[in-house]
Amino acid sequence: MKMTIFLLLQASPGWLRLSRGERGRIAAAGLEPFTRNGLSLRHFDAEAFHADCSDVAMIEAETPEAYYFAIEQLRDTALIAEGHFKVTGIIPSYENGFQAYEAAHAV
């Protein structure tokens, strides 16, 4: 089953001080691991609606390993390693997982 993981992120004041162009460059390099190996990434702005996270990344992964390896790579990028973002929560999930369970355990 494909996993869907929601990363709750908080942008640092230093990130917000960067120009939009610089943010775009750093983000493109940092998010590159999520563009391969059966992964997809969607980004949602949350700062106007939530006090504990400014951004939500929705990652879809074909395998837990693909997700894990991408997160390891992300940790080595400027986005995390230089403190531009802090991960404030991780919500792993399976879309309609109950349906797969029911199908696998049908009598």
N, C-alpha and C positions, 0 to 999 in steps of 0.2 A: 504494500500500500504506500502511496505517496504521502509523505509527511508535509505538514504545513507548520512552520514555526514563526511565531511573532516575537521579534526582538524589540523591547521597549528601550529607547535611547534618550539620553539627556545631552543636549549640546552644551559645550562650555562657553563661557563668555569670550574666551580667546578665539573660538571658532567664529562667533558672531562678529568679532572685530575684523576678521579677514574680508577681503573684497569677495564679491560673488564669483568672480573669475577664479580666484585662488581656491575658494571652496569647491568649485566645480572640478578643478584639476585634481585636488586631493581626493575628492569623493570618487571620481572616475578610476583613479589608481587603486584606491582602497576597496572598491566594490567589484573589481575585476574578477575575484574568485567566484562570484555568484553568477557569472555569465557563461559558465561551462560545467561539465560533469553532471548534466541532468538537473541543474538548479535553475530556478527563476527567482527574481527579486522584484518586489513592488514596494514603493515608498509612500508613506502617509505622513503629512504634517499634523501634529497634535497639540502644538504649544498654545494655541488659542483656546483649547478645550480641556487641557489636563495640566496639572501643576507638577506631576512627578516625571513626566516624560515629554520631550519636545517632538519626538519622531517615533514612528513605528515602521519597522521593516518586516514585510511578510515574505518569507522564504519558502519556496516549495522545493522539496528534495526527493529524488527517487529512492535514496537509501539514507539511513542515519549516518553512514560513513561519509557520504558526499557532503552532508551538512557539517559534520564534525570537522572534516578537513578544511572546508571553506572558513569556518570560524577560527581555526588555528591560523590560517593565512591572514584573516582579518585582524587578528590580534597583533600581527607583526607590521601592520600598516600604520601610517600616520594618524588615521582616524581614531584608533584606539591607543596605540603606543605613545603618541604625543599628547594624549589627553583631550583631543577635540570632542570626543563623545565618550560617555560612560554608559555601559549596559546596565539598566536598572531592573530589567526583568526579562525572562525568557519563558514563552508559553508554547510548548510543543503540542501538536494536535494532529488528529486524523479527521479529515472532512467526512462527515457522516460515518464515522467509525462504527457506530452501532449497527449500521446496515451490513457492513462486512462481517461483523461478529455474528449477526443473526443468520446470514447466508451460510457461514462456515459451520454453524451449530444447528442448522435446521433439522428437524426430526422427520 
